[in-house]
């Protein structure tokens, strides 16, 4: 069963504090077995940011020991939504 990309991103981030786009893409691709393209992931991240579900945090070279990287993490609204999604999944598994 395939779940919508937005839901996959929210559930993935609910298990982590924050992560950057390429890492999110790899994790969702590995978990789903789908070949997800960056061109479809980043619009989803942008949409979730506009909806207030996730927020972007830009970390510079001194923060991460390399180049600039944008991390994504759930907002309080996103955490609430992730909790609701996890409850629905639990109900479906019963």
PyMOL Python script that loads the backbone (N, CA, C, O; Angstrom):
from pymol import cmd

cmd.read_pdbstr("""\
ATOM      1  N   UNK A   1       0.842  -1.183   0.000  1.00  0.00           N
ATOM      2  CA  UNK A   1       0.000   0.000   0.000  1.00  0.00           C
ATOM      3  C   UNK A   1       0.884   1.242   0.000  1.00  0.00           C
ATOM      4  O   UNK A   1       1.802   1.361   0.812  1.00  0.00           O
ATOM      5  N   UNK A   2       0.609   2.138  -0.889  1.00  0.00           N
ATOM      6  CA  UNK A   2       1.358   3.384  -0.992  1.00  0.00           C
ATOM      7  C   UNK A   2       0.624   4.472  -0.228  1.00  0.00           C
ATOM      8  O   UNK A   2      -0.592   4.615  -0.353  1.00  0.00           O
ATOM      9  N   UNK A   3       1.365   5.240   0.563  1.00  0.00           N
ATOM     10  CA  UNK A   3       0.739   6.346   1.273  1.00  0.00           C
ATOM     11  C   UNK A   3       1.152   7.649   0.595  1.00  0.00           C
ATOM     12  O   UNK A   3       2.211   7.713  -0.030  1.00  0.00           O
ATOM     13  N   UNK A   4       0.336   8.676   0.712  1.00  0.00           N
ATOM     14  CA  UNK A   4       0.666   9.948   0.081  1.00  0.00           C
ATOM     15  C   UNK A   4       2.016  10.482   0.573  1.00  0.00           C
ATOM     16  O   UNK A   4       2.382  10.307   1.735  1.00  0.00           O
ATOM     17  N   UNK A   5       2.733  11.127  -0.322  1.00  0.00           N
ATOM     18  CA  UNK A   5       4.066  11.635   0.002  1.00  0.00           C
ATOM     19  C   UNK A   5       4.053  12.572   1.197  1.00  0.00           C
ATOM     20  O   UNK A   5       4.941  12.502   2.046  1.00  0.00           O
ATOM     21  N   UNK A   6       3.048  13.457   1.277  1.00  0.00           N
ATOM     22  CA  UNK A   6       2.979  14.380   2.406  1.00  0.00           C
ATOM     23  C   UNK A   6       2.905  13.621   3.721  1.00  0.00           C
ATOM     24  O   UNK A   6       3.568  13.980   4.694  1.00  0.00           O
ATOM     25  N   UNK A   7       2.094  12.567   3.745  1.00  0.00           N
ATOM     26  CA  UNK A   7       1.946  11.772   4.960  1.00  0.00           C
ATOM     27  C   UNK A   7       3.261  11.077   5.296  1.00  0.00           C
ATOM     28  O   UNK A   7       3.651  11.016   6.462  1.00  0.00           O
ATOM     29  N   UNK A   8       3.941  10.557   4.290  1.00  0.00           N
ATOM     30  CA  UNK A   8       5.216   9.878   4.515  1.00  0.00           C
ATOM     31  C   UNK A   8       6.249  10.835   5.110  1.00  0.00           C
ATOM     32  O   UNK A   8       6.997  10.461   6.013  1.00  0.00           O
ATOM     33  N   UNK A   9       6.286  12.054   4.610  1.00  0.00           N
ATOM     34  CA  UNK A   9       7.238  13.049   5.127  1.00  0.00           C
ATOM     35  C   UNK A   9       6.926  13.357   6.589  1.00  0.00           C
ATOM     36  O   UNK A   9       7.828  13.387   7.426  1.00  0.00           O
ATOM     37  N   UNK A  10       5.661  13.584   6.892  1.00  0.00           N
ATOM     38  CA  UNK A  10       5.268  13.919   8.266  1.00  0.00           C
ATOM     39  C   UNK A  10       5.607  12.777   9.213  1.00  0.00           C
ATOM     40  O   UNK A  10       6.155  13.001  10.292  1.00  0.00           O
ATOM     41  N   UNK A  11       5.280  11.554   8.810  1.00  0.00           N
ATOM     42  CA  UNK A  11       5.557  10.409   9.685  1.00  0.00           C
ATOM     43  C   UNK A  11       7.062  10.188   9.843  1.00  0.00           C
ATOM     44  O   UNK A  11       7.530   9.853  10.931  1.00  0.00           O
ATOM     45  N   UNK A  12       7.813  10.372   8.768  1.00  0.00           N
ATOM     46  CA  UNK A  12       9.269  10.227   8.864  1.00  0.00           C
ATOM     47  C   UNK A  12       9.840  11.259   9.831  1.00  0.00           C
ATOM     48  O   UNK A  12      10.630  10.914  10.709  1.00  0.00           O
ATOM     49  N   UNK A  13       9.445  12.528   9.675  1.00  0.00           N
ATOM     50  CA  UNK A  13       9.970  13.570  10.549  1.00  0.00           C
ATOM     51  C   UNK A  13       9.508  13.402  11.986  1.00  0.00           C
ATOM     52  O   UNK A  13      10.167  13.882  12.908  1.00  0.00           O
ATOM     53  N   UNK A  14       8.376  12.723  12.189  1.00  0.00           N
ATOM     54  CA  UNK A  14       7.906  12.513  13.567  1.00  0.00           C
ATOM     55  C   UNK A  14       8.837  11.569  14.325  1.00  0.00           C
ATOM     56  O   UNK A  14       8.859  11.561  15.556  1.00  0.00           O
ATOM     57  N   UNK A  15       9.600  10.780  13.584  1.00  0.00           N
ATOM     58  CA  UNK A  15      10.539   9.843  14.203  1.00  0.00           C
ATOM     59  C   UNK A  15      11.928  10.450  14.404  1.00  0.00           C
ATOM     60  O   UNK A  15      12.783   9.842  15.048  1.00  0.00           O
ATOM     61  N   UNK A  16      12.152  11.628  13.865  1.00  0.00           N
ATOM     62  CA  UNK A  16      13.451  12.285  13.935  1.00  0.00           C
ATOM     63  C   UNK A  16      13.257  13.715  14.411  1.00  0.00           C
ATOM     64  O   UNK A  16      12.157  14.264  14.335  1.00  0.00           O
ATOM     65  N   UNK A  17      14.313  14.300  14.893  1.00  0.00           N
ATOM     66  CA  UNK A  17      14.220  15.690  15.325  1.00  0.00           C
ATOM     67  C   UNK A  17      14.137  16.625  14.130  1.00  0.00           C
ATOM     68  O   UNK A  17      13.297  17.524  14.090  1.00  0.00           O
ATOM     69  N   UNK A  18      15.009  16.408  13.163  1.00  0.00           N
ATOM     70  CA  UNK A  18      15.017  17.180  11.926  1.00  0.00           C
ATOM     71  C   UNK A  18      15.890  16.454  10.919  1.00  0.00           C
ATOM     72  O   UNK A  18      16.707  15.611  11.288  1.00  0.00           O
ATOM     73  N   UNK A  19      15.715  16.780   9.659  1.00  0.00           N
ATOM     74  CA  UNK A  19      16.542  16.146   8.627  1.00  0.00           C
ATOM     75  C   UNK A  19      16.527  17.018   7.389  1.00  0.00           C
ATOM     76  O   UNK A  19      15.685  17.906   7.251  1.00  0.00           O
ATOM     77  N   UNK A  20      17.461  16.761   6.494  1.00  0.00           N
ATOM     78  CA  UNK A  20      17.539  17.534   5.263  1.00  0.00           C
ATOM     79  C   UNK A  20      16.886  16.760   4.122  1.00  0.00           C
ATOM     80  O   UNK A  20      16.697  15.547   4.207  1.00  0.00           O
ATOM     81  N   UNK A  21      16.549  17.473   3.066  1.00  0.00           N
ATOM     82  CA  UNK A  21      15.743  16.934   1.987  1.00  0.00           C
ATOM     83  C   UNK A  21      16.230  15.633   1.389  1.00  0.00           C
ATOM     84  O   UNK A  21      15.447  14.695   1.242  1.00  0.00           O
ATOM     85  N   UNK A  22      17.513  15.551   1.039  1.00  0.00           N
ATOM     86  CA  UNK A  22      18.023  14.347   0.392  1.00  0.00           C
ATOM     87  C   UNK A  22      17.932  13.136   1.316  1.00  0.00           C
ATOM     88  O   UNK A  22      17.648  12.028   0.860  1.00  0.00           O
ATOM     89  N   UNK A  23      18.166  13.334   2.580  1.00  0.00           N
ATOM     90  CA  UNK A  23      18.053  12.238   3.544  1.00  0.00           C
ATOM     91  C   UNK A  23      16.599  11.776   3.679  1.00  0.00           C
ATOM     92  O   UNK A  23      16.331  10.578   3.779  1.00  0.00           O
ATOM     93  N   UNK A  24      15.660  12.731   3.681  1.00  0.00           N
ATOM     94  CA  UNK A  24      14.239  12.394   3.728  1.00  0.00           C
ATOM     95  C   UNK A  24      13.874  11.588   2.487  1.00  0.00           C
ATOM     96  O   UNK A  24      13.184  10.572   2.576  1.00  0.00           O
ATOM     97  N   UNK A  25      14.340  12.047   1.333  1.00  0.00           N
ATOM     98  CA  UNK A  25      14.063  11.370   0.068  1.00  0.00           C
ATOM     99  C   UNK A  25      14.564   9.927   0.093  1.00  0.00           C
ATOM    100  O   UNK A  25      13.838   9.010  -0.291  1.00  0.00           O
ATOM    101  N   UNK A  26      15.785   9.729   0.539  1.00  0.00           N
ATOM    102  CA  UNK A  26      16.365   8.377   0.583  1.00  0.00           C
ATOM    103  C   UNK A  26      15.580   7.475   1.523  1.00  0.00           C
ATOM    104  O   UNK A  26      15.290   6.326   1.190  1.00  0.00           O
ATOM    105  N   UNK A  27      15.236   7.995   2.701  1.00  0.00           N
ATOM    106  CA  UNK A  27      14.520   7.173   3.689  1.00  0.00           C
ATOM    107  C   UNK A  27      13.148   6.759   3.176  1.00  0.00           C
ATOM    108  O   UNK A  27      12.752   5.603   3.329  1.00  0.00           O
ATOM    109  N   UNK A  28      12.416   7.695   2.566  1.00  0.00           N
ATOM    110  CA  UNK A  28      11.088   7.373   2.062  1.00  0.00           C
ATOM    111  C   UNK A  28      11.191   6.421   0.877  1.00  0.00           C
ATOM    112  O   UNK A  28      10.388   5.496   0.755  1.00  0.00           O
ATOM    113  N   UNK A  29      12.178   6.641  -0.003  1.00  0.00           N
ATOM    114  CA  UNK A  29      12.388   5.739  -1.144  1.00  0.00           C
ATOM    115  C   UNK A  29      12.709   4.333  -0.673  1.00  0.00           C
ATOM    116  O   UNK A  29      12.159   3.359  -1.189  1.00  0.00           O
ATOM    117  N   UNK A  30      13.606   4.222   0.315  1.00  0.00           N
ATOM    118  CA  UNK A  30      13.978   2.904   0.835  1.00  0.00           C
ATOM    119  C   UNK A  30      12.788   2.203   1.484  1.00  0.00           C
ATOM    120  O   UNK A  30      12.576   1.007   1.285  1.00  0.00           O
ATOM    121  N   UNK A  31      12.019   2.956   2.258  1.00  0.00           N
ATOM    122  CA  UNK A  31      10.884   2.355   2.965  1.00  0.00           C
ATOM    123  C   UNK A  31       9.761   1.940   2.016  1.00  0.00           C
ATOM    124  O   UNK A  31       9.085   0.937   2.243  1.00  0.00           O
ATOM    125  N   UNK A  32       9.570   2.716   0.958  1.00  0.00           N
ATOM    126  CA  UNK A  32       8.448   2.442   0.056  1.00  0.00           C
ATOM    127  C   UNK A  32       8.835   1.574  -1.134  1.00  0.00           C
ATOM    128  O   UNK A  32       7.977   0.966  -1.775  1.00  0.00           O
ATOM    129  N   UNK A  33      10.121   1.521  -1.422  1.00  0.00           N
ATOM    130  CA  UNK A  33      10.570   0.795  -2.600  1.00  0.00           C
ATOM    131  C   UNK A  33      10.331   1.564  -3.889  1.00  0.00           C
ATOM    132  O   UNK A  33      10.555   1.039  -4.980  1.00  0.00           O
ATOM    133  N   UNK A  34       9.880   2.800  -3.769  1.00  0.00           N
ATOM    134  CA  UNK A  34       9.619   3.647  -4.929  1.00  0.00           C
ATOM    135  C   UNK A  34      10.848   4.483  -5.254  1.00  0.00           C
ATOM    136  O   UNK A  34      11.629   4.829  -4.367  1.00  0.00           O
ATOM    137  N   UNK A  35      11.012   4.802  -6.519  1.00  0.00           N
ATOM    138  CA  UNK A  35      12.085   5.694  -6.948  1.00  0.00           C
ATOM    139  C   UNK A  35      11.533   7.113  -6.940  1.00  0.00           C
ATOM    140  O   UNK A  35      10.970   7.576  -7.932  1.00  0.00           O
ATOM    141  N   UNK A  36      11.697   7.794  -5.823  1.00  0.00           N
ATOM    142  CA  UNK A  36      11.151   9.137  -5.668  1.00  0.00           C
ATOM    143  C   UNK A  36      12.184  10.142  -6.170  1.00  0.00           C
ATOM    144  O   UNK A  36      13.353  10.088  -5.789  1.00  0.00           O
ATOM    145  N   UNK A  37      11.752  11.036  -7.006  1.00  0.00           N
ATOM    146  CA  UNK A  37      12.622  12.053  -7.587  1.00  0.00           C
ATOM    147  C   UNK A  37      12.613  13.313  -6.729  1.00  0.00           C
ATOM    148  O   UNK A  37      11.608  13.643  -6.100  1.00  0.00           O
ATOM    149  N   UNK A  38      13.749  14.011  -6.713  1.00  0.00           N
ATOM    150  CA  UNK A  38      13.823  15.255  -5.945  1.00  0.00           C
ATOM    151  C   UNK A  38      12.799  16.263  -6.436  1.00  0.00           C
ATOM    152  O   UNK A  38      12.304  17.082  -5.661  1.00  0.00           O
ATOM    153  N   UNK A  39      12.481  16.204  -7.723  1.00  0.00           N
ATOM    154  CA  UNK A  39      11.506  17.129  -8.290  1.00  0.00           C
ATOM    155  C   UNK A  39      10.102  16.954  -7.743  1.00  0.00           C
ATOM    156  O   UNK A  39       9.266  17.845  -7.893  1.00  0.00           O
ATOM    157  N   UNK A  40       9.829  15.821  -7.112  1.00  0.00           N
ATOM    158  CA  UNK A  40       8.507  15.635  -6.504  1.00  0.00           C
ATOM    159  C   UNK A  40       8.560  15.816  -4.989  1.00  0.00           C
ATOM    160  O   UNK A  40       7.544  16.124  -4.367  1.00  0.00           O
ATOM    161  N   UNK A  41       9.735  15.627  -4.393  1.00  0.00           N
ATOM    162  CA  UNK A  41       9.845  15.785  -2.945  1.00  0.00           C
ATOM    163  C   UNK A  41       9.816  17.246  -2.527  1.00  0.00           C
ATOM    164  O   UNK A  41       9.072  17.624  -1.622  1.00  0.00           O
ATOM    165  N   UNK A  42      10.624  18.067  -3.185  1.00  0.00           N
ATOM    166  CA  UNK A  42      10.748  19.450  -2.736  1.00  0.00           C
ATOM    167  C   UNK A  42       9.458  20.258  -2.849  1.00  0.00           C
ATOM    168  O   UNK A  42       9.204  21.089  -1.977  1.00  0.00           O
ATOM    169  N   UNK A  43       8.634  20.061  -3.869  1.00  0.00           N
ATOM    170  CA  UNK A  43       7.331  20.748  -3.844  1.00  0.00           C
ATOM    171  C   UNK A  43       6.471  20.324  -2.643  1.00  0.00           C
ATOM    172  O   UNK A  43       5.739  21.140  -2.083  1.00  0.00           O
ATOM    173  N   UNK A  44       6.564  19.057  -2.254  1.00  0.00           N
ATOM    174  CA  UNK A  44       5.820  18.589  -1.075  1.00  0.00           C
ATOM    175  C   UNK A  44       6.344  19.259   0.189  1.00  0.00           C
ATOM    176  O   UNK A  44       5.563  19.656   1.054  1.00  0.00           O
ATOM    177  N   UNK A  45       7.656  19.384   0.295  1.00  0.00           N
ATOM    178  CA  UNK A  45       8.235  20.062   1.460  1.00  0.00           C
ATOM    179  C   UNK A  45       7.813  21.530   1.502  1.00  0.00           C
ATOM    180  O   UNK A  45       7.490  22.062   2.564  1.00  0.00           O
ATOM    181  N   UNK A  46       7.819  22.170   0.349  1.00  0.00           N
ATOM    182  CA  UNK A  46       7.400  23.574   0.273  1.00  0.00           C
ATOM    183  C   UNK A  46       5.938  23.724   0.670  1.00  0.00           C
ATOM    184  O   UNK A  46       5.588  24.637   1.417  1.00  0.00           O
ATOM    185  N   UNK A  47       5.090  22.842   0.179  1.00  0.00           N
ATOM    186  CA  UNK A  47       3.660  22.883   0.487  1.00  0.00           C
ATOM    187  C   UNK A  47       3.436  22.673   1.986  1.00  0.00           C
ATOM    188  O   UNK A  47       2.645  23.390   2.599  1.00  0.00           O
ATOM    189  N   UNK A  48       4.122  21.704   2.573  1.00  0.00           N
ATOM    190  CA  UNK A  48       3.983  21.447   4.013  1.00  0.00           C
ATOM    191  C   UNK A  48       4.469  22.633   4.835  1.00  0.00           C
ATOM    192  O   UNK A  48       3.922  22.915   5.901  1.00  0.00           O
ATOM    193  N   UNK A  49       5.487  23.327   4.350  1.00  0.00           N
ATOM    194  CA  UNK A  49       5.974  24.525   5.031  1.00  0.00           C
ATOM    195  C   UNK A  49       4.912  25.625   4.977  1.00  0.00           C
ATOM    196  O   UNK A  49       4.626  26.267   5.987  1.00  0.00           O
ATOM    197  N   UNK A  50       4.337  25.836   3.805  1.00  0.00           N
ATOM    198  CA  UNK A  50       3.277  26.848   3.656  1.00  0.00           C
ATOM    199  C   UNK A  50       2.070  26.529   4.532  1.00  0.00           C
ATOM    200  O   UNK A  50       1.418  27.435   5.052  1.00  0.00           O
ATOM    201  N   UNK A  51       1.774  25.244   4.695  1.00  0.00           N
ATOM    202  CA  UNK A  51       0.629  24.825   5.511  1.00  0.00           C
ATOM    203  C   UNK A  51       0.932  24.890   7.005  1.00  0.00           C
ATOM    204  O   UNK A  51       0.037  24.682   7.824  1.00  0.00           O
ATOM    205  N   UNK A  52       2.177  25.175   7.369  1.00  0.00           N
ATOM    206  CA  UNK A  52       2.542  25.292   8.781  1.00  0.00           C
ATOM    207  C   UNK A  52       2.792  23.970   9.468  1.00  0.00           C
ATOM    208  O   UNK A  52       2.818  23.913  10.697  1.00  0.00           O
ATOM    209  N   UNK A  53       2.978  22.896   8.700  1.00  0.00           N
ATOM    210  CA  UNK A  53       3.182  21.561   9.261  1.00  0.00           C
ATOM    211  C   UNK A  53       4.666  21.320   9.550  1.00  0.00           C
ATOM    212  O   UNK A  53       5.015  20.686  10.545  1.00  0.00           O
ATOM    213  N   UNK A  54       5.527  21.826   8.681  1.00  0.00           N
ATOM    214  CA  UNK A  54       6.966  21.730   8.913  1.00  0.00           C
ATOM    215  C   UNK A  54       7.570  23.120   8.804  1.00  0.00           C
ATOM    216  O   UNK A  54       6.960  24.039   8.257  1.00  0.00           O
ATOM    217  N   UNK A  55       8.771  23.256   9.329  1.00  0.00           N
ATOM    218  CA  UNK A  55       9.505  24.507   9.186  1.00  0.00           C
ATOM    219  C   UNK A  55      10.909  24.187   8.701  1.00  0.00           C
ATOM    220  O   UNK A  55      11.431  23.095   8.927  1.00  0.00           O
ATOM    221  N   UNK A  56      11.506  25.158   8.032  1.00  0.00           N
ATOM    222  CA  UNK A  56      12.843  24.983   7.500  1.00  0.00           C
ATOM    223  C   UNK A  56      13.835  25.712   8.392  1.00  0.00           C
ATOM    224  O   UNK A  56      13.583  26.827   8.851  1.00  0.00           O
ATOM    225  N   UNK A  57      14.967  25.061   8.628  1.00  0.00           N
ATOM    226  CA  UNK A  57      16.027  25.644   9.428  1.00  0.00           C
ATOM    227  C   UNK A  57      17.303  25.582   8.596  1.00  0.00           C
ATOM    228  O   UNK A  57      17.778  24.496   8.265  1.00  0.00           O
ATOM    229  N   UNK A  58      17.852  26.736   8.261  1.00  0.00           N
ATOM    230  CA  UNK A  58      19.075  26.778   7.460  1.00  0.00           C
ATOM    231  C   UNK A  58      20.279  26.756   8.385  1.00  0.00           C
ATOM    232  O   UNK A  58      20.433  27.619   9.249  1.00  0.00           O
ATOM    233  N   UNK A  59      21.125  25.758   8.192  1.00  0.00           N
ATOM    234  CA  UNK A  59      22.349  25.656   8.971  1.00  0.00           C
ATOM    235  C   UNK A  59      23.525  25.949   8.059  1.00  0.00           C
ATOM    236  O   UNK A  59      23.631  25.381   6.971  1.00  0.00           O
ATOM    237  N   UNK A  60      24.405  26.831   8.498  1.00  0.00           N
ATOM    238  CA  UNK A  60      25.560  27.209   7.693  1.00  0.00           C
ATOM    239  C   UNK A  60      26.722  26.258   7.862  1.00  0.00           C
ATOM    240  O   UNK A  60      26.644  25.284   8.610  1.00  0.00           O
ATOM    241  N   UNK A  61      27.781  26.545   7.170  1.00  0.00           N
ATOM    242  CA  UNK A  61      28.964  25.679   7.150  1.00  0.00           C
ATOM    243  C   UNK A  61      29.526  25.442   8.547  1.00  0.00           C
ATOM    244  O   UNK A  61      29.931  24.323   8.864  1.00  0.00           O
ATOM    245  N   UNK A  62      29.557  26.462   9.379  1.00  0.00           N
ATOM    246  CA  UNK A  62      30.131  26.291  10.713  1.00  0.00           C
ATOM    247  C   UNK A  62      29.255  25.419  11.606  1.00  0.00           C
ATOM    248  O   UNK A  62      29.749  24.803  12.550  1.00  0.00           O
ATOM    249  N   UNK A  63      27.955  25.365  11.313  1.00  0.00           N
ATOM    250  CA  UNK A  63      27.026  24.565  12.121  1.00  0.00           C
ATOM    251  C   UNK A  63      27.133  23.075  11.823  1.00  0.00           C
ATOM    252  O   UNK A  63      26.953  22.252  12.721  1.00  0.00           O
ATOM    253  N   UNK A  64      27.425  22.714  10.569  1.00  0.00           N
ATOM    254  CA  UNK A  64      27.386  21.306  10.175  1.00  0.00           C
ATOM    255  C   UNK A  64      28.697  20.798   9.591  1.00  0.00           C
ATOM    256  O   UNK A  64      28.775  19.651   9.149  1.00  0.00           O
ATOM    257  N   UNK A  65      29.726  21.639   9.584  1.00  0.00           N
ATOM    258  CA  UNK A  65      31.027  21.196   9.107  1.00  0.00           C
ATOM    259  C   UNK A  65      31.113  21.041   7.601  1.00  0.00           C
ATOM    260  O   UNK A  65      31.878  20.207   7.118  1.00  0.00           O
ATOM    261  N   UNK A  66      30.362  21.806   6.857  1.00  0.00           N
ATOM    262  CA  UNK A  66      30.383  21.721   5.403  1.00  0.00           C
ATOM    263  C   UNK A  66      29.645  22.886   4.807  1.00  0.00           C
ATOM    264  O   UNK A  66      29.678  23.986   5.357  1.00  0.00           O
ATOM    265  N   UNK A  67      28.979  22.670   3.695  1.00  0.00           N
ATOM    266  CA  UNK A  67      28.221  23.721   3.039  1.00  0.00           C
ATOM    267  C   UNK A  67      26.885  23.976   3.704  1.00  0.00           C
ATOM    268  O   UNK A  67      26.499  23.296   4.654  1.00  0.00           O
ATOM    269  N   UNK A  68      26.198  24.961   3.189  1.00  0.00           N
ATOM    270  CA  UNK A  68      24.874  25.326   3.684  1.00  0.00           C
ATOM    271  C   UNK A  68      23.897  24.182   3.420  1.00  0.00           C
ATOM    272  O   UNK A  68      23.911  23.586   2.343  1.00  0.00           O
ATOM    273  N   UNK A  69      23.068  23.883   4.384  1.00  0.00           N
ATOM    274  CA  UNK A  69      22.072  22.829   4.223  1.00  0.00           C
ATOM    275  C   UNK A  69      20.794  23.257   4.939  1.00  0.00           C
ATOM    276  O   UNK A  69      20.841  23.802   6.042  1.00  0.00           O
ATOM    277  N   UNK A  70      19.661  23.006   4.305  1.00  0.00           N
ATOM    278  CA  UNK A  70      18.369  23.340   4.902  1.00  0.00           C
ATOM    279  C   UNK A  70      17.760  22.085   5.501  1.00  0.00           C
ATOM    280  O   UNK A  70      17.552  21.086   4.812  1.00  0.00           O
ATOM    281  N   UNK A  71      17.482  22.153   6.781  1.00  0.00           N
ATOM    282  CA  UNK A  71      16.850  21.046   7.487  1.00  0.00           C
ATOM    283  C   UNK A  71      15.360  21.329   7.632  1.00  0.00           C
ATOM    284  O   UNK A  71      14.931  22.483   7.634  1.00  0.00           O
ATOM    285  N   UNK A  72      14.590  20.273   7.753  1.00  0.00           N
ATOM    286  CA  UNK A  72      13.140  20.376   7.913  1.00  0.00           C
ATOM    287  C   UNK A  72      12.760  19.672   9.205  1.00  0.00           C
ATOM    288  O   UNK A  72      13.299  18.615   9.533  1.00  0.00           O
ATOM    289  N   UNK A  73      11.831  20.269   9.931  1.00  0.00           N
ATOM    290  CA  UNK A  73      11.344  19.649  11.160  1.00  0.00           C
ATOM    291  C   UNK A  73       9.882  19.997  11.345  1.00  0.00           C
ATOM    292  O   UNK A  73       9.383  20.979  10.796  1.00  0.00           O
ATOM    293  N   UNK A  74       9.213  19.180  12.123  1.00  0.00           N
ATOM    294  CA  UNK A  74       7.791  19.396  12.378  1.00  0.00           C
ATOM    295  C   UNK A  74       7.585  20.602  13.283  1.00  0.00           C
ATOM    296  O   UNK A  74       8.356  20.835  14.214  1.00  0.00           O
ATOM    297  N   UNK A  75       6.549  21.354  13.003  1.00  0.00           N
ATOM    298  CA  UNK A  75       6.103  22.410  13.903  1.00  0.00           C
ATOM    299  C   UNK A  75       5.224  21.750  14.969  1.00  0.00           C
ATOM    300  O   UNK A  75       5.000  20.540  14.927  1.00  0.00           O
ATOM    301  N   UNK A  76       4.739  22.524  15.902  1.00  0.00           N
ATOM    302  CA  UNK A  76       3.816  21.968  16.896  1.00  0.00           C
ATOM    303  C   UNK A  76       2.572  21.418  16.204  1.00  0.00           C
ATOM    304  O   UNK A  76       2.059  20.365  16.584  1.00  0.00           O
ATOM    305  N   UNK A  77       2.090  22.132  15.190  1.00  0.00           N
ATOM    306  CA  UNK A  77       0.932  21.661  14.416  1.00  0.00           C
ATOM    307  C   UNK A  77       1.265  20.349  13.715  1.00  0.00           C
ATOM    308  O   UNK A  77       0.433  19.443  13.656  1.00  0.00           O
ATOM    309  N   UNK A  78       2.484  20.248  13.184  1.00  0.00           N
ATOM    310  CA  UNK A  78       2.914  19.023  12.519  1.00  0.00           C
ATOM    311  C   UNK A  78       3.009  17.851  13.482  1.00  0.00           C
ATOM    312  O   UNK A  78       2.661  16.724  13.129  1.00  0.00           O
ATOM    313  N   UNK A  79       3.477  18.110  14.686  1.00  0.00           N
ATOM    314  CA  UNK A  79       3.569  17.044  15.695  1.00  0.00           C
ATOM    315  C   UNK A  79       2.173  16.538  16.062  1.00  0.00           C
ATOM    316  O   UNK A  79       1.958  15.339  16.242  1.00  0.00           O
ATOM    317  N   UNK A  80       1.237  17.471  16.167  1.00  0.00           N
ATOM    318  CA  UNK A  80      -0.147  17.092  16.464  1.00  0.00           C
ATOM    319  C   UNK A  80      -0.706  16.227  15.327  1.00  0.00           C
ATOM    320  O   UNK A  80      -1.335  15.198  15.572  1.00  0.00           O
ATOM    321  N   UNK A  81      -0.473  16.653  14.099  1.00  0.00           N
ATOM    322  CA  UNK A  81      -0.949  15.912  12.934  1.00  0.00           C
ATOM    323  C   UNK A  81      -0.295  14.532  12.867  1.00  0.00           C
ATOM    324  O   UNK A  81      -0.967  13.548  12.559  1.00  0.00           O
ATOM    325  N   UNK A  82       0.995  14.448  13.148  1.00  0.00           N
ATOM    326  CA  UNK A  82       1.691  13.155  13.144  1.00  0.00           C
ATOM    327  C   UNK A  82       1.094  12.217  14.189  1.00  0.00           C
ATOM    328  O   UNK A  82       0.938  11.023  13.936  1.00  0.00           O
ATOM    329  N   UNK A  83       0.760  12.755  15.360  1.00  0.00           N
ATOM    330  CA  UNK A  83       0.131  11.944  16.400  1.00  0.00           C
ATOM    331  C   UNK A  83      -1.204  11.389  15.950  1.00  0.00           C
ATOM    332  O   UNK A  83      -1.521  10.226  16.202  1.00  0.00           O
ATOM    333  N   UNK A  84      -1.994  12.233  15.275  1.00  0.00           N
ATOM    334  CA  UNK A  84      -3.289  11.781  14.758  1.00  0.00           C
ATOM    335  C   UNK A  84      -3.101  10.696  13.697  1.00  0.00           C
ATOM    336  O   UNK A  84      -3.843   9.713  13.674  1.00  0.00           O
ATOM    337  N   UNK A  85      -2.118  10.872  12.825  1.00  0.00           N
ATOM    338  CA  UNK A  85      -1.850   9.873  11.783  1.00  0.00           C
ATOM    339  C   UNK A  85      -1.428   8.546  12.398  1.00  0.00           C
ATOM    340  O   UNK A  85      -1.873   7.483  11.964  1.00  0.00           O
ATOM    341  N   UNK A  86      -0.570   8.612  13.406  1.00  0.00           N
ATOM    342  CA  UNK A  86      -0.118   7.379  14.053  1.00  0.00           C
ATOM    343  C   UNK A  86      -1.276   6.649  14.724  1.00  0.00           C
ATOM    344  O   UNK A  86      -1.318   5.419  14.708  1.00  0.00           O
ATOM    345  N   UNK A  87      -2.216   7.388  15.312  1.00  0.00           N
ATOM    346  CA  UNK A  87      -3.397   6.762  15.922  1.00  0.00           C
ATOM    347  C   UNK A  87      -4.239   6.061  14.858  1.00  0.00           C
ATOM    348  O   UNK A  87      -4.724   4.950  15.071  1.00  0.00           O
ATOM    349  N   UNK A  88      -4.408   6.722  13.711  1.00  0.00           N
ATOM    350  CA  UNK A  88      -5.186   6.110  12.629  1.00  0.00           C
ATOM    351  C   UNK A  88      -4.519   4.846  12.119  1.00  0.00           C
ATOM    352  O   UNK A  88      -5.197   3.861  11.826  1.00  0.00           O
ATOM    353  N   UNK A  89      -3.198   4.862  12.010  1.00  0.00           N
ATOM    354  CA  UNK A  89      -2.457   3.675  11.565  1.00  0.00           C
ATOM    355  C   UNK A  89      -2.638   2.530  12.552  1.00  0.00           C
ATOM    356  O   UNK A  89      -2.836   1.382  12.154  1.00  0.00           O
ATOM    357  N   UNK A  90      -2.567   2.854  13.856  1.00  0.00           N
ATOM    358  CA  UNK A  90      -2.766   1.832  14.872  1.00  0.00           C
ATOM    359  C   UNK A  90      -4.153   1.203  14.751  1.00  0.00           C
ATOM    360  O   UNK A  90      -4.296  -0.014  14.873  1.00  0.00           O
ATOM    361  N   UNK A  91      -5.168   2.023  14.513  1.00  0.00           N
ATOM    362  CA  UNK A  91      -6.532   1.509  14.357  1.00  0.00           C
ATOM    363  C   UNK A  91      -6.638   0.584  13.150  1.00  0.00           C
ATOM    364  O   UNK A  91      -7.308  -0.447  13.212  1.00  0.00           O
ATOM    365  N   UNK A  92      -5.975   0.952  12.049  1.00  0.00           N
ATOM    366  CA  UNK A  92      -6.014   0.135  10.843  1.00  0.00           C
ATOM    367  C   UNK A  92      -5.310  -1.209  11.041  1.00  0.00           C
ATOM    368  O   UNK A  92      -5.654  -2.192  10.383  1.00  0.00           O
ATOM    369  N   UNK A  93      -4.335  -1.255  11.937  1.00  0.00           N
ATOM    370  CA  UNK A  93      -3.581  -2.476  12.159  1.00  0.00           C
ATOM    371  C   UNK A  93      -4.289  -3.433  13.100  1.00  0.00           C
ATOM    372  O   UNK A  93      -3.864  -4.581  13.235  1.00  0.00           O
ATOM    373  N   UNK A  94      -5.336  -3.006  13.743  1.00  0.00           N
ATOM    374  CA  UNK A  94      -6.060  -3.877  14.686  1.00  0.00           C
ATOM    375  C   UNK A  94      -6.963  -4.835  13.956  1.00  0.00           C
ATOM    376  O   UNK A  94      -7.647  -5.641  14.587  1.00  0.00           O
TER     377      UNK A  94
END
""", "prot")
cmd.dss("prot")
cmd.show_as("cartoon", "prot")
cmd.util.cbc("prot")
cmd.orient("prot")
